[in-house]
Amino acid sequence: MLCYLSIKYFHAFLDTLRLPDRKFPERFESDVERPGLIAHFYIARLYGKVITSNSSEKLENLKLSLQFYAWVVNYSEINPEAAQCVDKELEICVEMVELLPKSMDRYLSS
């Protein structure tokens, strides 16, 4: 329950960074770039830590986690100078984008 509440409030923060068309800008303002990327990172981590007894729900959470990790990686590829402000977290994101599909395959095969 706490993970979902945390995710809710991170989403509320991220909603403040969206453009009027509900999309994120190509590049965040410099004062909110790190917080915006870290919020995506934390949401990804939280989805990965949610404990459920239902394997389909766990798989869905892993998919969402992968989406948020991939978002950080993609943003950093489009804006290479942004990678400097989240260098440690970006390493984890790149690794998780590689590892999560394998983990999801295990849930699909069981």
Secondary structure, DSSP 8 states (H G I E B T S, - for coil): -HHHHHHHHHHHHHHTTS-TTS---SS--HHHHHHHHHHHHHHHHHHHH---S-HHHHHHHHHHHHHHHHHHHHHHHHSGGGGGGGHHHHHHHHHHHHHHHHHHHHHHH-
